[in-house]
Amino acid sequence: MISNGRIVKENAGLWSIAVYITDMNVTREFRVRGDMHVGGLMLKIADETDVTKDWSDHALWWPERNKWLTHTRSTLDQ
């Protein structure tokens, strides 16, 4: 890909995040960018689980910081 006249790797800025989904008792790995918002990650998780259910009462837990990520508009790099 070319951006502003420079060649940029397609996966530049991407990193993996492991998410444990308690309802399914599985861990899934997702490729994300730091500018992705928490709500976008939650939507991605719901889309890729192949389970039809209401996920609106679920949230993301960050064990290293011992806190819930409740601000869905916050980006992952904040």
C-alpha positions in Angstrom: 0.0 0.0 0.0 1.2 3.5 -0.7 0.4 6.4 1.7 1.7 9.9 1.1 4.2 8.6 -1.4 5.6 6.0 1.0 5.2 2.2 0.9 3.5 1.0 4.1 3.2 -2.5 5.2 -0.4 -3.8 5.2 -0.2 -4.9 8.8 1.6 -1.9 10.1 0.2 -0.9 13.5 -1.7 -4.2 13.9 -1.3 -6.4 17.0 -3.0 -9.4 18.5 -5.2 -9.4 21.5 -6.5 -12.5 23.2 -10.0 -12.3 24.5 -11.5 -15.0 26.8 -15.2 -15.3 26.2 -16.8 -16.6 29.4 -20.1 -17.6 27.9 -18.4 -19.9 25.4 -15.4 -20.9 27.7 -13.0 -20.2 24.8 -10.1 -17.8 24.1 -10.1 -16.1 20.7 -7.4 -14.0 19.2 -8.1 -10.9 17.2 -5.9 -8.6 15.1 -6.5 -4.9 16.1 -5.0 -1.5 15.7 -4.5 1.0 18.5 -7.0 3.4 17.0 -9.8 0.9 17.1 -12.4 1.8 19.8 -13.5 -0.6 22.5 -17.0 -0.7 21.1 -15.6 -1.7 17.7 -13.7 -4.5 19.3 -16.8 -5.7 21.1 -18.7 -5.6 17.8 -15.9 -7.6 16.1 -16.0 -10.2 18.9 -19.8 -10.5 18.6 -19.6 -10.8 14.8 -16.9 -13.5 14.8 -18.4 -15.7 17.5 -21.1 -17.2 15.3 -23.5 -17.2 18.2 -26.8 -15.4 17.9 -27.6 -13.7 21.2 -27.9 -10.3 22.8 -24.3 -9.3 23.7 -25.3 -5.8 24.9 -24.9 -6.8 28.6 -21.3 -7.9 28.2 -18.1 -5.9 28.7 -14.4 -6.3 28.4 -12.2 -6.9 31.5 -8.5 -5.8 31.5 -6.9 -8.1 34.1 -3.5 -6.4 34.1 -5.2 -3.1 35.2 -7.9 -4.8 37.2 -10.7 -2.7 35.5 -13.6 -2.9 33.2 -13.3 -1.1 29.8 -16.7 0.7 30.1 -16.0 3.6 27.7 -16.9 2.1 24.3 -15.7 5.3 22.5 -12.2 5.0 24.0 -9.5 3.7 21.7 -7.4 0.7 22.6 -4.2 2.8 22.7 -5.7 5.2 25.4 
